[in-house]
């Protein structure tokens, strides 16, 4: 049995082109796609990941809103931030960067995001 070679770089380029076309279509309908990111604390790997997400969004024409509460932020404060983002009609997606500081409940935080 022979396998099929898949060029991951080419697949990624095609997906990026498709996303740009979708974003352009949405913009033509006066919808400005927006991703809100939430990074609690100052984990350097997480900072890099969020930075790369912002760059990918910028390349595709997607607006980003960056939220960086300090590591000592309470669960209640994170819940309030997510509720505010859920209610913001200009936000179309929310990314909460994991891992969260140990005192925060990841499951409760992530499931608070409305689909």
Secondary structure, 3 states (H helix, E strand, C coil): CCCCCCCHHHHHHHHHHHHHHHHHHHHHCCCCCEEEEECCCCCHHHHHHHHHHHHHHHHHCCEEEEECCCCCCCHHHHHHHHHHHHHCCCCCEEEECCCCCCCCCHHHHHHCCCC
